[in-house]
Amino acid sequence: MNKNFAEESQGKNASEGLKYFQFTSLLQKEGWVSPAFVAVDDDGIIQTISSQKPEEKIERIDGLAIPGFQNAHSHAFQYAMAGLAENHLAGTDDDFWTWREEMYKCALSVSPDQIEAIAAMLYAEMLRVGYTSVAEFHYLHHDKDGKPYGHLAEMGERLMAAAKTAGINITLIPVFYQKGTFGQEPQPRQRRFISKTSDDYFKLLDASTSVLKYYKNASLGFSVHSLRAVDFQDVKRTFELGPKEKPFHLHISEQKKEVNDCLAFCGLRPMQWLFENLPVNDRFHLVHSTHLNDDELKKLSTSKANVVLCPSTEGNLGDGIFRMKEFVKAGGRWSIGTDSHIGLNPLEEFRMIDYRQRLITNQRNTFEGDAAGYMINESILSGRKAMGEMSAHYFEIGKPFHAVVYKAATHLLANTSEKNRLATLVYTSDSSRMLGTIVNGKWVLKEGHHQNGRAIKENFYKVMQELKNR
């Protein structure tokens, strides 16, 4: 790292009221800062980053700090059913569509109090594996009878309350869900999701905007669930009349049946329809995008739109394998999410992305150069965009300090050069290598202990006993 780094990275001159961390190393986009001294103010905003030791009192950490990960796609309520759809009856076919029936049962069972407890447990677990932000793709809007709550954003507010309890940053993405599938009315099992018109959805979005004031680390995105779940004209209207500065999220081309149904309905494949009807650009975060033809992949790669990959869920559901190697070579951008939360660890998501490509290409170089560095960089920067945050730097003066810290003294890392450090982290590590997670300049989780862990677990256990679904 440049010797002048300390001089280039000074914020406030005054040191009063600042908290100082000392890390064995800290990862910047340009490379490792070793040692690294970080000062934050009372709000967790970075004031200085330096390789030179300050005179002030310091918390010394034998750890490697990298930017906190962004979970760009979450359905929190589905955590309550993680692992419950794995008994497959002999002689029957089990796929995404049969799994979805189990998901409906879960969606119809949870109350606002219960979803808050489930989400708080999930978000605490995300922090345990290094996520510091989550984009909550939220479509469980109404009561168990499908009627709107008196407070339209009741369920969204509960998700934000859960994020506050857990201490994670949240981008709430209220989802417009209108149809059962292409051209068909919704099923009774979907009744909690449904906004009948785009105007109804915008009322929900406005109500969701109003509850942001209750949690300073919350922001908003907007979304249509998928082309199969919203009338095509309302898809266009929602994007055109929606907030111009917010990220726009959309499930697309996840399943072959979805692609074939779209073809039968309108004569176009889902991604084809999208490019012919909307100005696809870097505000778009297209979840899964699994089944693309050559033309769609080329257009997507050059559009600056972002694909959100959810490898553990996509594998669990049998979705298929995204054409990652070709997409990246053509300049495509992507982030990661955990979707149904059958798996959570971001390092495992990275490995699944890479290893699937190696298996189908019989080649090891899915990504050119430093594969681990590339995956971490892409997931962080594009993941931040999915949250509505634009930042070209990892840690920056004037920005909140969000970091995941790995134990520097673990046997492999302690004996690894800086050149090979990220590869060792990504390809050999698991959550046992983590020291903790810092959000807004404070330890939220350290040595496996969450600041509100006992209460979060007690509430979650209570809900699981009430649901009796496990």
Residue, then its C-alpha position, 0 to 999 in steps of 0.5 A: m500500500n502507498k506510504n502516503f495512504a495515511e496522509e491521503s485518508q484523513g477526515k476530521n483533525a480533532s480526535e475527541g470523541l472518536k473510537y479507534f480500531q487497529f486491525t492486522s490488515l484492512l482491505q481496500k480496493e487498491g489492496w491491503v492496509s497493514p496494519a490498519f487504524v480506523a477512527v469512527d465518530d459516535d455515529g459510526i462514520i469513518q473519520t480516518i483510515s491510516s497505516q500509522k498508529p495514532e496516539e489515542k487509545i486503540e482497540r487492538i484486533d488480531g483480525l483481517a477486516i473486509p467490507g461487510f457483504q450485501n445480501a441483495h435478495s431475501h424473503a425473510f418469512q421463508y427462513a421458518m421453512a428452511g430444510l422442511a421441503e426435503n422429503h421427496l416421496a418415491g415415484t413423484d416429481d418434486d421441483f420449484w412448483t411443488w416447493r412453492e406449495e410448501m412456501y404458500k403454507c408458510a406464508l399463510s401461517v405467520s402473524p406480524d409478531q411472528i414475522e418480526a421474530i423470524a426476521a430478527m433471527l434470520y438477520a442475526e444469522m446473516l450478521r454471524v456470517g458477515y452480511t451487514s446489509v440486506a435487501e428484503f424483497h417483501y411481498l407478505h403484505h396482508d393479513k391471513d384472510g388477504k385483507p390489508y392491515g389498517h396500517l398498510a405497511e404493517m408487515g414492512e414495518r415489522l421487518m424494519a423493526a427486526a433489522k433494528t433489533a438485529g443491527i443490520n442495515i435494511t433496504l425494504i423492497p415492497v413488491f407488487y404482486q397481482k396475478g397467479t401467473f401470466g394472464q390468470e387471476p391469483q390463487p387463494r393461497q397467494r391472497r396475502f401478496i396481492s395488490k389489485t392495481s398499480d395504484d394500490y401498490f403505490k399506496l403501499l409503497d407510500a406507506s412503506t416510505s413513511v415508516l423509514k423514520y423509525y430506523k435510521n439504517a433503513s432505505l427503500g427500493f421498489s419492485v414487481h415480483s415477476l412478469r408472470a405476477v403482474d399485468f404487462q401494462d402495470v409492469k411498465r406503469t410501475f417502473e415509469l411512475g415509480p421513484k426515479e432514484k430507487p433501485f428496481h428489483l425483479h425476478i426473471s427467467e428463473q424456471k424453464k416453465e416460466v420461460n415457456d409460459c411467457l412464450a405461450f402467452c405473448g410470443l416473447r421470452p421474459m428477458q426478451w419482453l423486458f428489453e423490448n418494453l423497458p429501458v433496462n439500465d443500472r437501476f435494474h436488479l434482475v434476480h436469477s436470470t437463469h435461462l437466457n439465450d445468446d441474444e438475451l445474455k449479450k444484451l444483459s451483459t452490456s445493459k449495465a443491469n445487475v443480476v442477483l444470483c442466489p446460488s444455494t437457493e437456485g441449487n436447492l430448487g433445481d432452477g438451473i445454472f446461470r451462464m456466469k463465465e460468458f456473462v462476466k467475460a462480456g462485462g456483466r455485473w452481479s451481486i448475491g442474495t440468499d433468497s429462501h435462506i436454505g444457505l447463508n454463508p457468502l463464502e459458500e455462495f461464491r464457491m458455488i458460483d465458481y464451482r458450477q462453472r468449472l463443472i460444466t466447462n471442465q476448466r478452472n478459470t471461471f474468472e480471469g486473474d484473482a478470482a476471489g478478489y474479483m468475486i468480493n469486489e463485484s459482490i460488494l460494489s454491485g451489492r451496494k447498488a442493489m441497496g441504493e448505495m453508490s460507492a466506488h470505494y471499500f472503506e471511505i472517509g465520511k461513510p459508515f464503517h461496516a466490516v466483517v473481521y476474520k481471525a488473522a491467527t487461524h493456521l492457514l491465514a497466519n501463514t499466507s501472503e497478502k497476495n494469496r489471502l483473499a483466495t484463502l479466505v474465499y476458498t477454504s474458510d467457513s464461519s468459524r474463521m470469523l471474529g465478528t461483524i461491525v455495523n455503523g462502527k460498532w461490534v454487533l456480533k463478536e466471537g459468535h455472540h450477538q449483542n441481542g442474541r438471547a432475546i432474539k433466540e427466545n422470541f424465535y423459539k417461542v414462534m417456532q413452538e407456536l407454528k409447529n411446522r418443524 
